[in-house]
Amino acid sequence: MPRTMIEPFRIKSVEPIRMTTREERERLLAEARLNVFRLRAEDVLLDFLTDSGTGAMSARQWAAIMEGDESYAGARSFYRFEAAVKELTGYPHVIPVHQGRAAERILFSVATKPGQIVPSNTHFDTTRANLEYDGVTALDLVIPEGHQPRTRHLFKGNIDLGRVERLLQEQADLVPFGMITVTNNSGGGQPVSLENLGSYRALLRRFGKPLVIDACRFAENAMFVKLREAGQAGRSVKEIAREMFALADGCTMSAKKDGLVNIGGFIALSDDRWVEAARNLLILTEGFPTYGGLAGRDLEALAVGLEEVVQEDYLRYRLRTAEYMGEKLLAGGVAIVEPTGGHAVYLDARDFLPHLGPEDYPAWSLCNALYLAGGIRGVEIGSVMFGKRLDDGTETYHDMELVRLAFPRRVYTQSHFDYAAEVICELKQKARTVRGVRIEKQSRTLRHFSAEMGWA
């Protein structure tokens, strides 16, 4: 049996990428005010900033686009999409939106009140921002191993059930529902086990609270369950995914991830407690309930994507890609979050840059250094993203300083990952030349997207 895992697809269309020199990148990064979000994509060689909406669609998806029904109300494409979501999730109520943060904003607006608390394993940036915008506390309760990059645990995305129980015993009246993110993006793309999900659901039910899944990488999570959880190896990924959804009362979905599309998302719910209010807000801000801010062609592509994403050859390759990259980095002495997650490899910037203190924003500094060294764009998941500048001018810092290298789906080949690993390992050898940064200008929310920085 050959040991080399090949890409389970053939390439029918290619897009050129532009090579840049170190001197060009220094100028471009300075013009971007040391913020890789502000770079033009054409000036990036390997773009690992995000896996959201950046994947390559299949021939079947492109063919489906041609059948898009652009009718304002009652479009055929909506019913095709709705059927695909119902088949996957089992939920009877499906509300399309243009992407995940719209799903979060709408659901939180109708299901929460100021002063409430929503627990999760770890809320990602837009989830947290949408809750906080509504005056709600986004509480992270991942298991202790989820905060330990080098600790190997098969399901580091699990929620800490003991802490959840204490929260509910002490403040159940302030909890409108529980959430959980699969896989846990902020903690390294780590999966949640079916056992943990079931126990969390049972705990919430004891206190009369529903469970909502942030399901943007549900298929990767289901594949991890198949590979790692006892008694699950003989089941299909789709069966496991269906059980995940059955253990919850609804979900928000950024379909730009495991929907395999460039734009799209949805809210899906098991009962009608929030449906009417959510649809009314959808009409006000996104569009009619049978298109929800999406073109009919987007709905068609998404319906196909939800079928393709549970194909196990694809998922096995997807997870192995991250594992392969992680192995090469560990061999080069680069510390990462272990074990590797499903959609990305996360560099431990504190270990990579031990000479930088928290005030130097080491993960942000490493992002800049990766771009300068090899034209690679990653994203900081650390104190710029999750820290805050307080009213007295002091800063709060995040407990981990990570650089996420998120891999677009079906886009890069093995040589791209080999090149990236070489750049990162070479940079590690001269890590002490990497300079820290200071925040010179920032917004009050989601500051990492637009912040202007200067060298420390």
C-alpha positions as a Markdown table, in Angstrom:
| # | Residue | x | y | z |
|---|---|---|---|---|
| 1 | Met | 0.0 | 0.0 | 0.0 |
| 2 | Pro | 1.6 | 3.4 | -1.0 |
| 3 | Arg | 2.4 | 5.7 | 1.9 |
| 4 | Thr | 2.0 | 8.9 | 0.0 |
| 5 | Met | -1.5 | 10.4 | 0.3 |
| 6 | Ile | -2.4 | 12.2 | -2.9 |
| 7 | Glu | -4.8 | 15.0 | -3.4 |
| 8 | Pro | -8.3 | 13.4 | -4.0 |
| 9 | Phe | -9.0 | 15.7 | -7.0 |
| 10 | Arg | -7.6 | 16.8 | -10.3 |
| 11 | Ile | -6.9 | 20.4 | -11.2 |
| 12 | Lys | -8.8 | 21.9 | -14.2 |
| 13 | Ser | -8.2 | 25.6 | -13.7 |
| 14 | Val | -5.2 | 27.4 | -12.3 |
| 15 | Glu | -4.5 | 31.0 | -11.0 |
| 16 | Pro | -1.1 | 32.5 | -11.2 |
| 17 | Ile | 0.5 | 33.8 | -8.0 |
| 18 | Arg | 3.0 | 36.7 | -8.0 |
| 19 | Met | 6.5 | 36.3 | -6.6 |
| 20 | Thr | 7.8 | 39.2 | -4.6 |
| 21 | Thr | 11.3 | 40.1 | -3.2 |
| 22 | Arg | 12.1 | 40.8 | 0.4 |
| 23 | Glu | 12.6 | 44.4 | -0.4 |
| 24 | Glu | 9.1 | 44.7 | -2.0 |
| 25 | Arg | 7.6 | 42.9 | 1.0 |
| 26 | Glu | 9.3 | 45.3 | 3.4 |
| 27 | Arg | 7.8 | 48.3 | 1.6 |
| 28 | Leu | 4.3 | 46.7 | 1.2 |
| 29 | Leu | 4.2 | 45.7 | 4.9 |
| 30 | Ala | 5.2 | 49.3 | 5.9 |
| 31 | Glu | 2.4 | 50.7 | 3.7 |
| 32 | Ala | 0.0 | 48.3 | 5.4 |
| 33 | Arg | 1.0 | 49.7 | 8.8 |
| 34 | Leu | 2.4 | 46.3 | 9.9 |
| 35 | Asn | -1.0 | 44.7 | 9.6 |
| 36 | Val | -1.2 | 41.8 | 7.2 |
| 37 | Phe | -5.0 | 42.2 | 6.9 |
| 38 | Arg | -4.3 | 45.4 | 5.1 |
| 39 | Leu | -2.1 | 43.8 | 2.4 |
| 40 | Arg | -3.5 | 43.3 | -1.1 |
| 41 | Ala | -4.0 | 39.6 | -1.8 |
| 42 | Glu | -2.0 | 39.9 | -5.0 |
| 43 | Asp | 1.0 | 40.8 | -2.9 |
| 44 | Val | 0.8 | 37.5 | -0.9 |
| 45 | Leu | 2.5 | 34.3 | -2.1 |
| 46 | Leu | 0.8 | 31.7 | 0.2 |
| 47 | Asp | -2.3 | 33.0 | 1.8 |
| 48 | Phe | -3.0 | 31.2 | 5.0 |
| 49 | Leu | -4.9 | 34.1 | 6.6 |
| 50 | Thr | -8.1 | 32.2 | 6.6 |
| 51 | Asp | -9.9 | 29.1 | 5.3 |
| 52 | Ser | -13.2 | 31.0 | 5.1 |
| 53 | Gly | -14.5 | 31.4 | 1.6 |
| 54 | Thr | -11.1 | 30.9 | 0.1 |
| 55 | Gly | -11.5 | 27.3 | -1.1 |
| 56 | Ala | -11.8 | 26.0 | -4.7 |
| 57 | Met | -15.2 | 24.9 | -5.7 |
| 58 | Ser | -15.8 | 21.6 | -7.6 |
| 59 | Ala | -16.9 | 21.0 | -11.1 |
| 60 | Arg | -20.3 | 19.9 | -9.7 |
| 61 | Gln | -20.6 | 23.2 | -7.8 |
| 62 | Trp | -19.8 | 25.3 | -10.8 |
| 63 | Ala | -22.3 | 23.4 | -12.8 |
| 64 | Ala | -25.0 | 23.9 | -10.1 |
| 65 | Ile | -24.3 | 27.7 | -10.3 |
| 66 | Met | -25.6 | 27.7 | -13.8 |
| 67 | Glu | -29.0 | 26.5 | -12.5 |
| 68 | Gly | -29.4 | 29.3 | -10.0 |
| 69 | Asp | -32.9 | 30.6 | -9.7 |
| 70 | Glu | -32.7 | 34.3 | -8.9 |
| 71 | Ser | -36.4 | 34.9 | -8.1 |
| 72 | Tyr | -36.8 | 37.2 | -5.2 |
| 73 | Ala | -39.4 | 35.0 | -3.4 |
| 74 | Gly | -39.8 | 31.2 | -3.5 |
| 75 | Ala | -36.8 | 30.5 | -5.7 |
| 76 | Arg | -36.2 | 26.9 | -6.7 |
| 77 | Ser | -32.6 | 27.2 | -5.5 |
| 78 | Phe | -33.7 | 28.0 | -1.9 |
| 79 | Tyr | -35.7 | 24.7 | -1.7 |
| 80 | Arg | -32.7 | 22.8 | -3.1 |
| 81 | Phe | -30.5 | 24.4 | -0.4 |
| 82 | Glu | -33.1 | 23.9 | 2.4 |
| 83 | Ala | -33.5 | 20.2 | 1.6 |
| 84 | Ala | -29.7 | 19.7 | 1.8 |
| 85 | Val | -29.5 | 21.5 | 5.2 |
| 86 | Lys | -32.5 | 19.5 | 6.5 |
| 87 | Glu | -31.0 | 16.2 | 5.3 |
| 88 | Leu | -27.7 | 17.0 | 7.0 |
| 89 | Thr | -28.9 | 18.5 | 10.3 |
| 90 | Gly | -32.4 | 17.1 | 10.8 |
| 91 | Tyr | -33.6 | 20.6 | 11.8 |
| 92 | Pro | -37.0 | 21.7 | 10.3 |
| 93 | His | -36.3 | 25.4 | 10.3 |
| 94 | Val | -33.6 | 26.8 | 7.9 |
| 95 | Ile | -32.8 | 30.5 | 7.6 |
| 96 | Pro | -30.2 | 31.4 | 4.9 |
| 97 | Val | -27.7 | 34.3 | 5.6 |
| 98 | His | -24.7 | 35.6 | 3.7 |
| 99 | Gln | -22.2 | 34.4 | 6.2 |
| 100 | Gly | -21.6 | 33.1 | 9.7 |
| 101 | Arg | -21.4 | 36.5 | 11.5 |
| 102 | Ala | -24.8 | 37.4 | 10.1 |
| 103 | Ala | -26.2 | 34.2 | 11.6 |
| 104 | Glu | -24.7 | 35.1 | 14.9 |
| 105 | Arg | -25.9 | 38.7 | 14.9 |
| 106 | Ile | -29.5 | 37.6 | 14.0 |
| 107 | Leu | -29.7 | 34.8 | 16.5 |
| 108 | Phe | -28.1 | 36.6 | 19.4 |
| 109 | Ser | -30.3 | 39.7 | 18.7 |
| 110 | Val | -33.5 | 37.7 | 19.2 |
| 111 | Ala | -32.3 | 35.1 | 21.8 |
| 112 | Thr | -30.3 | 37.1 | 24.3 |
| 113 | Lys | -30.7 | 40.1 | 26.6 |
| 114 | Pro | -28.1 | 42.5 | 28.0 |
| 115 | Gly | -26.5 | 41.1 | 31.2 |
| 116 | Gln | -26.8 | 37.5 | 30.2 |
| 117 | Ile | -24.0 | 34.9 | 29.8 |
| 118 | Val | -23.4 | 32.5 | 27.0 |
| 119 | Pro | -20.9 | 29.7 | 27.8 |
| 120 | Ser | -18.9 | 27.8 | 25.1 |
| 121 | Asn | -15.7 | 26.0 | 24.8 |
| 122 | Thr | -14.2 | 29.0 | 23.1 |
| 123 | His | -16.0 | 31.8 | 21.3 |
| 124 | Phe | -14.2 | 33.0 | 18.1 |
| 125 | Asp | -13.7 | 36.6 | 17.3 |
| 126 | Thr | -17.0 | 37.6 | 15.6 |
| 127 | Thr | -19.0 | 35.4 | 17.9 |
| 128 | Arg | -17.6 | 37.1 | 20.9 |
| 129 | Ala | -18.0 | 40.5 | 19.3 |
| 130 | Asn | -21.6 | 40.0 | 18.4 |
| 131 | Leu | -22.5 | 38.8 | 21.9 |
| 132 | Glu | -20.6 | 41.7 | 23.5 |
| 133 | Tyr | -22.3 | 44.1 | 21.2 |
| 134 | Asp | -25.6 | 43.0 | 22.6 |
| 135 | Gly | -24.3 | 43.4 | 26.2 |
| 136 | Val | -23.8 | 39.6 | 26.7 |
| 137 | Thr | -20.8 | 38.0 | 28.3 |
| 138 | Ala | -19.1 | 35.4 | 26.1 |
| 139 | Leu | -17.7 | 32.9 | 28.6 |
| 140 | Asp | -15.0 | 30.5 | 27.5 |
| 141 | Leu | -15.0 | 27.1 | 29.4 |
| 142 | Val | -12.7 | 24.8 | 27.4 |
| 143 | Ile | -11.0 | 22.0 | 29.3 |
| 144 | Pro | -7.6 | 22.9 | 30.8 |
| 145 | Glu | -5.7 | 20.9 | 28.1 |
| 146 | Gly | -7.2 | 23.4 | 25.6 |
| 147 | His | -4.9 | 26.1 | 27.0 |
| 148 | Gln | -1.8 | 23.9 | 26.9 |
| 149 | Pro | -0.3 | 23.9 | 23.3 |
| 150 | Arg | 2.1 | 21.0 | 23.9 |
| 151 | Thr | -0.3 | 18.7 | 25.8 |
| 152 | Arg | -1.6 | 16.0 | 23.6 |
| 153 | His | -5.3 | 15.2 | 24.1 |
| 154 | Leu | -7.5 | 13.7 | 21.5 |
| 155 | Phe | -10.3 | 16.1 | 22.1 |
| 156 | Lys | -8.8 | 19.4 | 23.3 |
| 157 | Gly | -11.9 | 21.2 | 22.1 |
| 158 | Asn | -14.1 | 19.6 | 24.8 |
| 159 | Ile | -16.0 | 21.9 | 27.1 |
| 160 | Asp | -15.2 | 21.8 | 30.9 |
| 161 | Leu | -18.4 | 20.2 | 32.2 |
| 162 | Gly | -17.6 | 20.9 | 35.8 |
| 163 | Arg | -17.3 | 24.6 | 35.2 |
| 164 | Val | -20.5 | 24.6 | 33.1 |
| 165 | Glu | -22.3 | 22.9 | 36.0 |
| 166 | Arg | -21.0 | 25.5 | 38.5 |
| 167 | Leu | -22.1 | 28.3 | 36.2 |
| 168 | Leu | -25.6 | 26.9 | 35.9 |
| 169 | Gln | -25.9 | 26.2 | 39.6 |
| 170 | Glu | -25.0 | 29.8 | 40.4 |
| 171 | Gln | -26.3 | 31.8 | 37.5 |
| 172 | Ala | -28.7 | 29.7 | 35.5 |
| 173 | Asp | -31.2 | 32.5 | 35.3 |
| 174 | Leu | -28.6 | 34.5 | 33.3 |
| 175 | Val | -27.9 | 31.8 | 30.7 |
| 176 | Pro | -30.2 | 31.8 | 27.7 |
| 177 | Phe | -28.5 | 28.9 | 26.0 |
| 178 | Gly | -25.2 | 27.1 | 25.8 |
| 179 | Met | -22.9 | 27.1 | 22.7 |
| 180 | Ile | -20.0 | 25.0 | 21.5 |
| 181 | Thr | -17.7 | 25.5 | 18.6 |
| 182 | Val | -16.8 | 22.5 | 16.4 |
| 183 | Thr | -13.9 | 22.3 | 15.8 |
| 184 | Asn | -12.6 | 24.8 | 18.4 |
| 185 | Asn | -10.9 | 27.4 | 16.2 |
| 186 | Ser | -9.4 | 29.6 | 18.9 |
| 187 | Gly | -7.7 | 26.7 | 20.6 |
| 188 | Gly | -6.0 | 25.1 | 17.6 |
| 189 | Gly | -8.8 | 23.7 | 15.5 |
| 190 | Gln | -9.3 | 21.0 | 18.1 |
| 191 | Pro | -12.3 | 18.6 | 18.0 |
| 192 | Val | -15.1 | 18.0 | 20.4 |
| 193 | Ser | -16.0 | 14.4 | 21.2 |
| 194 | Leu | -19.6 | 13.0 | 20.9 |
| 195 | Glu | -19.3 | 11.9 | 24.5 |
| 196 | Asn | -18.6 | 15.5 | 25.6 |
| 197 | Leu | -21.2 | 16.9 | 23.4 |
| 198 | Gly | -23.8 | 14.5 | 24.8 |
| 199 | Ser | -22.9 | 15.2 | 28.4 |
| 200 | Tyr | -23.0 | 19.0 | 27.7 |
| 201 | Arg | -26.5 | 18.6 | 26.2 |
| 202 | Ala | -27.7 | 16.6 | 29.2 |
| 203 | Leu | -26.3 | 19.1 | 31.6 |
| 204 | Leu | -28.0 | 22.0 | 29.8 |
| 205 | Arg | -31.3 | 20.1 | 29.7 |
| 206 | Arg | -31.2 | 19.6 | 33.5 |
| 207 | Phe | -31.5 | 23.4 | 33.7 |
| 208 | Gly | -33.9 | 23.8 | 30.8 |
| 209 | Lys | -31.4 | 25.4 | 28.5 |
| 210 | Pro | -31.0 | 24.8 | 24.8 |
| 211 | Leu | -27.7 | 24.0 | 23.0 |
| 212 | Val | -26.5 | 25.8 | 19.9 |
| 213 | Ile | -23.6 | 24.5 | 17.8 |
| 214 | Asp | -21.2 | 26.9 | 16.0 |
| 215 | Ala | -21.0 | 24.3 | 13.2 |
| 216 | Cys | -18.7 | 25.9 | 10.6 |
| 217 | Arg | -16.3 | 23.0 | 10.7 |
| 218 | Phe | -18.7 | 20.2 | 11.6 |
| 219 | Ala | -17.4 | 17.8 | 9.0 |
| 220 | Glu | -13.8 | 18.0 | 10.1 |
| 221 | Asn | -15.0 | 17.5 | 13.7 |
| 222 | Ala | -17.1 | 14.4 | 12.6 |
| 223 | Met | -14.0 | 13.0 | 10.9 |
| 224 | Phe | -11.9 | 13.4 | 14.0 |
| 225 | Val | -14.7 | 11.6 | 16.0 |
| 226 | Lys | -14.6 | 8.7 | 13.5 |
| 227 | Leu | -10.8 | 8.4 | 13.7 |
| 228 | Arg | -10.3 | 9.0 | 17.4 |
| 229 | Glu | -13.4 | 8.2 | 19.5 |
| 230 | Ala | -14.0 | 4.7 | 20.7 |
| 231 | Gly | -16.8 | 2.9 | 18.9 |
| 232 | Gln | -17.1 | 5.4 | 16.1 |
| 233 | Ala | -14.7 | 3.9 | 13.5 |
| 234 | Gly | -17.4 | 1.9 | 11.7 |
| 235 | Arg | -19.8 | 4.8 | 11.2 |
| 236 | Ser | -19.9 | 7.2 | 8.3 |
| 237 | Val | -18.9 | 10.8 | 8.7 |
| 238 | Lys | -22.5 | 11.8 | 7.7 |
| 239 | Glu | -24.0 | 9.6 | 10.4 |
| 240 | Ile | -21.7 | 11.1 | 13.0 |
| 241 | Ala | -22.5 | 14.6 | 11.9 |
| 242 | Arg | -26.2 | 13.8 | 12.1 |
| 243 | Glu | -25.8 | 12.7 | 15.7 |
| 244 | Met | -23.9 | 15.9 | 16.5 |
| 245 | Phe | -26.7 | 18.0 | 15.3 |
| 246 | Ala | -29.3 | 15.7 | 17.0 |
| 247 | Leu | -27.6 | 16.4 | 20.3 |
| 248 | Ala | -28.3 | 20.2 | 19.9 |
| 249 | Asp | -31.3 | 22.4 | 19.4 |
| 250 | Gly | -29.9 | 24.4 | 16.6 |
| 251 | Cys | -26.8 | 25.7 | 14.9 |
| 252 | Thr | -25.2 | 28.8 | 13.3 |
| 253 | Met | -23.1 | 28.0 | 10.2 |
| 254 | Ser | -20.5 | 29.9 | 8.3 |
| 255 | Ala | -20.8 | 27.8 | 5.1 |
| 256 | Lys | -17.6 | 29.5 | 3.8 |
| 257 | Lys | -15.8 | 26.7 | 5.7 |
| 258 | Asp | -17.3 | 23.3 | 5.6 |
| 259 | Gly | -19.9 | 24.4 | 3.1 |
| 260 | Leu | -17.1 | 24.6 | 0.5 |
| 261 | Val | -18.4 | 27.9 | -0.9 |
| 262 | Asn | -17.0 | 31.4 | -1.2 |
| 263 | Ile | -20.0 | 33.0 | 0.5 |
| 264 | Gly | -23.0 | 31.8 | 2.5 |
| 265 | Gly | -24.3 | 30.5 | 5.8 |
| 266 | Phe | -27.4 | 29.7 | 7.7 |
| 267 | Ile | -29.3 | 29.3 | 11.0 |
| 268 | Ala | -31.0 | 26.0 | 11.5 |
| 269 | Leu | -33.3 | 25.3 | 14.5 |
| 270 | Ser | -35.2 | 22.3 | 15.9 |
| 271 | Asp | -38.2 | 24.2 | 17.2 |
| 272 | Asp | -39.8 | 27.6 | 16.5 |
| 273 | Arg | -39.0 | 29.5 | 19.7 |
| 274 | Trp | -36.8 | 32.0 | 17.8 |
| 275 | Val | -37.8 | 31.4 | 14.2 |
| 276 | Glu | -40.4 | 34.1 | 13.6 |
| 277 | Ala | -38.3 | 36.9 | 15.2 |
| 278 | Ala | -35.2 | 35.7 | 13.4 |
| 279 | Arg | -36.9 | 35.7 | 10.0 |
| 280 | Asn | -38.3 | 39.2 | 10.7 |
| 281 | Leu | -34.8 | 40.5 | 11.4 |
| 282 | Leu | -33.5 | 38.6 | 8.4 |
| 283 | Ile | -36.0 | 40.5 | 6.1 |
| 284 | Leu | -34.9 | 43.8 | 7.7 |
| 285 | Thr | -31.1 | 43.3 | 7.3 |
| 286 | Glu | -30.3 | 40.4 | 4.9 |
| 287 | Gly | -33.2 | 39.7 | 2.5 |
| 288 | Phe | -36.3 | 37.7 | 2.0 |
| 289 | Pro | -36.4 | 34.3 | 3.8 |
| 290 | Thr | -35.9 | 32.4 | 0.6 |
| 291 | Tyr | -32.6 | 34.0 | -0.3 |
| 292 | Gly | -31.3 | 35.7 | 2.9 |
| 293 | Gly | -28.6 | 37.9 | 1.3 |
| 294 | Leu | -27.5 | 35.2 | -1.2 |
| 295 | Ala | -27.9 | 34.8 | -4.9 |
| 296 | Gly | -29.7 | 31.7 | -6.1 |
| 297 | Arg | -26.5 | 30.5 | -7.6 |
| 298 | Asp | -24.8 | 30.7 | -4.2 |
| 299 | Leu | -27.6 | 28.6 | -2.7 |
| 300 | Glu | -27.1 | 26.0 | -5.4 |
| 301 | Ala | -23.3 | 25.8 | -4.9 |
| 302 | Leu | -23.8 | 25.5 | -1.1 |
| 303 | Ala | -26.3 | 22.6 | -1.5 |
| 304 | Val | -23.7 | 20.7 | -3.5 |
| 305 | Gly | -20.9 | 21.6 | -1.0 |
| 306 | Leu | -22.8 | 20.2 | 1.9 |
| 307 | Glu | -23.0 | 16.9 | 0.1 |
| 308 | Glu | -19.3 | 16.9 | -0.9 |
| 309 | Val | -17.8 | 17.9 | 2.4 |
| 310 | Val | -18.7 | 14.6 | 4.1 |
| 311 | Gln | -16.8 | 12.6 | 1.5 |
| 312 | Glu | -14.3 | 10.7 | 3.6 |
| 313 | Asp | -11.5 | 10.7 | 1.0 |
| 314 | Tyr | -11.6 | 14.5 | 1.0 |
| 315 | Leu | -11.7 | 14.7 | 4.8 |
| 316 | Arg | -8.9 | 12.2 | 5.3 |
| 317 | Tyr | -6.7 | 14.2 | 3.0 |
| 318 | Arg | -7.8 | 17.5 | 4.6 |
| 319 | Leu | -6.8 | 16.4 | 8.1 |
| 320 | Arg | -3.6 | 14.7 | 6.9 |
| 321 | Thr | -2.5 | 18.0 | 5.2 |
| 322 | Ala | -2.4 | 19.7 | 8.6 |
| 323 | Glu | -0.7 | 16.7 | 10.2 |
| 324 | Tyr | 1.9 | 16.6 | 7.5 |
| 325 | Met | 2.7 | 20.3 | 7.9 |
| 326 | Gly | 2.9 | 19.9 | 11.6 |
| 327 | Glu | 5.3 | 17.0 | 11.4 |
| 328 | Lys | 7.7 | 19.0 | 9.2 |
| 329 | Leu | 7.6 | 22.0 | 11.6 |
| 330 | Leu | 8.1 | 19.8 | 14.7 |
| 331 | Ala | 11.1 | 18.2 | 13.0 |
| 332 | Gly | 12.5 | 21.7 | 12.4 |
| 333 | Gly | 12.2 | 22.6 | 16.1 |
| 334 | Val | 9.1 | 24.7 | 15.7 |
| 335 | Ala | 6.6 | 24.5 | 18.6 |
| 336 | Ile | 2.9 | 24.2 | 17.5 |
| 337 | Val | -0.4 | 23.3 | 19.1 |
| 338 | Glu | -0.5 | 19.5 | 19.3 |
| 339 | Pro | -2.0 | 17.5 | 18.0 |
| 340 | Thr | -2.7 | 19.3 | 14.8 |
| 341 | Gly | -6.3 | 20.4 | 14.1 |
| 342 | Gly | -8.4 | 20.0 | 11.0 |
| 343 | His | -8.1 | 23.2 | 9.1 |
| 344 | Ala | -4.8 | 24.8 | 10.2 |
| 345 | Val | -1.5 | 24.6 | 12.0 |
| 346 | Tyr | -1.0 | 26.9 | 14.9 |
| 347 | Leu | 2.5 | 28.2 | 15.7 |
| 348 | Asp | 3.2 | 28.9 | 19.4 |
| 349 | Ala | 4.6 | 32.4 | 19.1 |
| 350 | Arg | 5.7 | 32.6 | 22.7 |
| 351 | Asp | 8.0 | 29.6 | 22.2 |
| 352 | Phe | 9.1 | 30.8 | 18.7 |
| 353 | Leu | 10.0 | 34.4 | 20.0 |
| 354 | Pro | 11.0 | 34.0 | 23.6 |
| 355 | His | 12.8 | 37.3 | 23.6 |
| 356 | Leu | 9.5 | 39.2 | 23.1 |
| 357 | Gly | 7.2 | 40.0 | 26.1 |
| 358 | Pro | 3.4 | 40.2 | 25.9 |
| 359 | Glu | 3.6 | 43.9 | 25.4 |
| 360 | Asp | 5.4 | 43.2 | 22.1 |
| 361 | Tyr | 2.5 | 41.1 | 20.8 |
| 362 | Pro | 4.6 | 38.1 | 19.8 |
| 363 | Ala | 2.0 | 36.4 | 17.6 |
| 364 | Trp | 1.4 | 39.6 | 15.6 |
| 365 | Ser | 5.2 | 40.1 | 15.3 |
| 366 | Leu | 5.5 | 36.5 | 14.0 |
| 367 | Cys | 2.8 | 37.1 | 11.4 |
| 368 | Asn | 4.8 | 40.1 | 10.1 |
| 369 | Ala | 8.0 | 38.1 | 10.1 |
| 370 | Leu | 6.5 | 35.3 | 8.1 |
| 371 | Tyr | 5.4 | 37.7 | 5.4 |
| 372 | Leu | 8.8 | 39.3 | 5.2 |
| 373 | Ala | 10.6 | 36.0 | 5.1 |
| 374 | Gly | 8.6 | 34.2 | 2.5 |
| 375 | Gly | 5.4 | 36.1 | 1.5 |
| 376 | Ile | 3.3 | 33.9 | 3.8 |
| 377 | Arg | 0.2 | 35.5 | 5.4 |
| 378 | Gly | -1.2 | 33.9 | 8.5 |
| 379 | Val | -3.4 | 35.4 | 11.3 |
| 380 | Glu | -2.7 | 36.3 | 14.9 |
| 381 | Ile | -4.8 | 34.6 | 17.5 |
| 382 | Gly | -3.4 | 36.3 | 20.6 |
| 383 | Ser | -3.5 | 39.5 | 22.5 |
| 384 | Val | -4.4 | 41.8 | 19.6 |
| 385 | Met | -7.4 | 39.7 | 18.6 |
| 386 | Phe | -8.5 | 38.8 | 22.2 |
| 387 | Gly | -6.9 | 41.4 | 24.4 |
| 388 | Lys | -8.3 | 44.8 | 25.2 |
| 389 | Arg | -7.0 | 48.3 | 25.9 |
| 390 | Leu | -8.7 | 49.4 | 29.1 |
| 391 | Asp | -10.0 | 52.9 | 29.8 |
| 392 | Asp | -6.9 | 53.6 | 32.0 |
| 393 | Gly | -4.6 | 52.8 | 29.1 |
| 394 | Thr | -3.4 | 49.4 | 30.3 |
| 395 | Glu | -3.8 | 46.2 | 28.2 |
| 396 | Thr | -5.2 | 42.8 | 28.9 |
| 397 | Tyr | -3.3 | 39.9 | 27.3 |
| 398 | His | -4.5 | 36.6 | 26.0 |
| 399 | Asp | -3.3 | 33.4 | 27.6 |
| 400 | Met | -1.9 | 32.0 | 24.4 |
| 401 | Glu | 0.0 | 33.7 | 21.5 |
| 402 | Leu | -0.7 | 31.7 | 18.4 |
| 403 | Val | -0.3 | 32.2 | 14.7 |
| 404 | Arg | -2.9 | 30.3 | 12.7 |
| 405 | Leu | -1.9 | 29.1 | 9.3 |
| 406 | Ala | -5.4 | 28.2 | 7.9 |
| 407 | Phe | -5.4 | 26.2 | 4.7 |
| 408 | Pro | -7.9 | 27.0 | 2.0 |
| 409 | Arg | -9.8 | 23.9 | 0.8 |
| 410 | Arg | -8.5 | 22.2 | -2.4 |
| 411 | Val | -6.2 | 25.1 | -3.3 |
| 412 | Tyr | -2.6 | 24.4 | -2.5 |
| 413 | Thr | -0.5 | 21.3 | -3.3 |
| 414 | Gln | 2.2 | 19.5 | -1.3 |
| 415 | Ser | 5.0 | 21.7 | -2.7 |
| 416 | His | 3.3 | 24.8 | -1.3 |
| 417 | Phe | 3.3 | 23.3 | 2.1 |
| 418 | Asp | 6.9 | 22.1 | 1.8 |
| 419 | Tyr | 7.9 | 25.7 | 0.9 |
| 420 | Ala | 6.0 | 27.1 | 3.8 |
| 421 | Ala | 7.6 | 24.7 | 6.3 |
| 422 | Glu | 11.1 | 25.5 | 4.9 |
| 423 | Val | 10.4 | 29.3 | 5.4 |
| 424 | Ile | 9.1 | 28.8 | 8.9 |
| 425 | Cys | 12.0 | 26.5 | 10.0 |
| 426 | Glu | 14.6 | 28.9 | 8.6 |
| 427 | Leu | 13.0 | 31.8 | 10.3 |
| 428 | Lys | 13.1 | 29.9 | 13.6 |
| 429 | Gln | 16.9 | 29.8 | 13.3 |
| 430 | Lys | 17.1 | 33.6 | 13.3 |
| 431 | Ala | 14.1 | 34.2 | 15.5 |
| 432 | Arg | 15.9 | 36.8 | 17.7 |
| 433 | Thr | 16.0 | 39.2 | 14.8 |
| 434 | Val | 12.2 | 39.5 | 14.8 |
| 435 | Arg | 11.0 | 42.8 | 16.3 |
| 436 | Gly | 8.0 | 43.4 | 18.4 |
| 437 | Val | 5.2 | 45.9 | 17.6 |
| 438 | Arg | 3.1 | 48.5 | 19.3 |
| 439 | Ile | -0.5 | 49.4 | 18.5 |
| 440 | Glu | -0.7 | 53.0 | 17.2 |
| 441 | Lys | -4.4 | 53.1 | 16.1 |
| 442 | Gln | -7.3 | 50.7 | 16.8 |
| 443 | Ser | -11.0 | 50.3 | 16.7 |
| 444 | Arg | -13.1 | 49.5 | 19.8 |
| 445 | Thr | -14.3 | 46.1 | 18.4 |
| 446 | Leu | -12.4 | 43.5 | 16.3 |
| 447 | Arg | -9.4 | 45.8 | 16.4 |
| 448 | His | -7.2 | 43.2 | 14.6 |
| 449 | Phe | -8.9 | 43.7 | 11.3 |
| 450 | Ser | -7.9 | 47.4 | 10.9 |
| 451 | Ala | -5.3 | 48.2 | 13.5 |
| 452 | Glu | -2.3 | 50.3 | 12.6 |
| 453 | Met | 1.0 | 49.2 | 14.2 |
| 454 | Gly | 4.5 | 50.4 | 14.6 |
| 455 | Trp | 7.8 | 48.7 | 15.4 |
| 456 | Ala | 8.6 | 48.5 | 19.1 |
